[in-house]
Amino acid sequence: MEYPLDKFRHGRIQKFFPQGNYGFVRDEKGKEIYFHLDEIRIVGERRDRSFVREGTPVGFDVGLTSRGARVTRLKFY
């Protein structure tokens, strides 16, 4: 898939566990980064949590916390 030109890192939702509202995004280099829906901001035209599904292409920002890298913003394509 070709991603739009924006300043986000790009990848796909690799795993999502709806019972815990958390999952992992895999970037284009194969690295998996943790996210929790209560800790991120969803941006863009599709701001509905219903788009959080395994395989969904996303743009994302990463922040460092005391527990390591975490997704801080998600944009669904």
ABEGO torsion letter per residue (X at the ends): XBBBBBABBBBBBABBBAAAGBBBBBBAAGBBBBBBAAABBBBEABABAAABBBGBBBBBBBBBBAAEBBBABBBBX
